[in-house]
């Protein structure tokens, strides 16, 4: 993001204050709820989620820092849970999508990584990536953990798409190597204990609308 498009420090501070106000509103709604499906709690939850994401985005754009906030998916995004009440094992399934928006940056970063740890048989500074995005991605994901790539994706010329994390219950651990050939075929939505989604569907228009509602409630 260019300097001209960056949020100001005051805008970041305002987003942080909106999170604080949304937290107070959510706690008040929970303390005064009338039942498990109280719409006031649901509304306060959505406003808090919107405020947290707005703050997260502005903090990153201004200061290149992140928060631990994750935006969970809708309650009806999964079928009713039908797994064991007391799971003896669990699987964590994660998917993150990226668009390669700056291939030259990706290639340069991958070549830099390769040059820092060259193979014994490769001459110094000899290209191992060249113009191959496929090779560059192999170098990148071979060097960094997925969580680090997620927090530094802009450095590598990547743009975030949707992401999701499923925590799935199991009765017992599979045998070693049993599912490695088809690691995602056994994902059963009815055994998912919880999930967390991040998506561009939480766009700026929705965020402004929710934050506007919060501002009117506070005034």
N, C-alpha and C positions, 0 to 999 in steps of 0.2 A: 504494500500500500504506500502511495506517495505521501510526502509530508503534508501536502495540501489537503489530503483526504483524511488525515488522522484526526480522531476526536481530540478535543482540548482536554487539559487537565481538569477543568471545571466540569466538563461533560462526564469524565470518568468519576469524579467525586459525586456528581448528581446521581449517576447510576448506582454507586455504592449506597447512597442515602435511600434510594428507591428499594434496594434489597433489604435494608434495615426496616423500612416501613412495612414492606411486604411480610417480613418475618413476624413483626408485631401483629399484623392483621391475621396471619395464618394461626399464630398461637391463640389469639383471642377467639377465632372461629372454632378451634379445636376445644378450647376450654368451655365454650358455650354451645357445643353441638347438641342437637336434639335427637340424633340417632346415627347409625353407621353410615347412612347415605345422605347426610345433611348437605344440601346444595351450597350452603355458605362455606363449608370446609372445602368442597370441590372447587368453588370459584377462587377462594384464597390460595389454594394449592397452585392453580393455573397462573395466577398473578405472580406468585413467588417464583414459579418456574420461569416465567417470562422475564422477570426482573433479574434473576440470576444469570440467564443467558445473555441479556443485554449488557450486564456488567462484565461478564466474562469476555465478550467480544470487544468491548471498549478498552478493557484492561490490556488485552493482547495487542490490539492495534496501536495503542499509545505507548505501552511499556514493554511489550514482548514478554508478558507474564501470563500465567494461566491460573485457574482456580480448580478445585476438586469437584465442581458442580457437574452433575449429569442430569439430563432431562429424561425421565422415564416415559415409556409409551402409555397409550391410553389403557384404561382398565380392561376394555373389551378386545384388546389386541391378541389375547391368548384364550384358548378354550379353558373350561374349568379344570383345575388341577386334579389329576387322577393318579399321581404317583404315591410312593410310600409315605406314610405319616412321619416316620422316623428314618430318613435315608441313611444308609450306611456308607454311601459314596456319592460323589457328585462329579459332573463334567461342566467345565466353563467353556462356552462356545462364543467366540468373538469374530465379528466381521467388521472391517473398516474399508470403505471405498475411497479411492483417490483418483483425481484426474491429473495426468502429466501435462501441466500448463506451461512449464518452462523446461523443455528437454535439454537445452544447452546448459542450463544450471545443473540439472541432474547429472549430465555427462561429466561436467567439470568436477562436481563434488565426488562422484564415484572414482574418477581418475586420481583425484587428490588422495582419497582413502587408499587406493591401490599403491600409490607412490610411497606412502608412509610405511607400508609393510610389503615390499616387493618379494616376489618369489626368487629363490636362489638362482634359478636358471634364466631369469629375465633380466636383460640389461637395464641399468638405471634409467628411469623416465620413459621406458618403452611403453607405448599405449597398450593397455589391456582392455579398454572400454571402446575406444574409437568412437564411432557414431552409433553404436548399438545401445538403444534404451533397454533392451532385454538384459544385456550384460551389466549395464549400470545398475539396474534394479537388483540383480543378483549380488553385486558388490555391496550395495547399500543395506539390504536386508541381512546380508551375511555379517555386517559389521555392527549394526545397531539393533537393540531390542525394539519390538513393535511399539511399545509405549513411548520410547524416546523419539522414534520417527513421528509418532502422532503429535508430540509436543513441538517438534522442530520441522514439520512438513514443509513449511514455506522456504526453509533454507535449501531444501532439495528439489525445489521447483514443482512441488505437488500442491494440489488443492483438495481439501477435504470434501467428501461426499457424505452419504449417510453412514452411520455406524450403529451396531447393536451388540449387546452382550447378554447371553442367556446363561443362567445357572440352572442346570438340569439335575434332578435327583436320580439316584440309581440304588438298586438293592445291594449291589456289590461291584467291586472293580472288575472289569473285563480281564481276560488273560493277557499277559504281555504280548504286544504286537497284533492283537486280535482285530482291531479296527483300523490299523494304520493305512491300509490300502484304500479304504473308503471312510475317512474320518468324520464326514458330516452326514452320512446317509441315515444314521440312527437317531438324529435329533427329533425327539418326540415332543411336540408342543404341550401335550397333556402332562408331561413330567417337569415342565419348567417351573421352578420355585419362584423366580423373579427375573425380570429383564429390564435393561436400561437402553433406551434409544436416543440417538442424537441425529437430527435431520434438518435439512434446509426448509422443511415445511413450517418450522418455527421462524418465519421470516420477519423482516423488520416491520412490516405493516401490522402484523399481529402483535408484535412486541409493543409498538407505539400505542395501539388500541388498548391493550391491557394496562400499560403504564399510565395511560390517560385516565382510565377508570380509577386506578389507584390514586392519582393526583386529585381527582374530583372528590373521592371519598375522604381524603385527608384534609381538604380545604374546608 
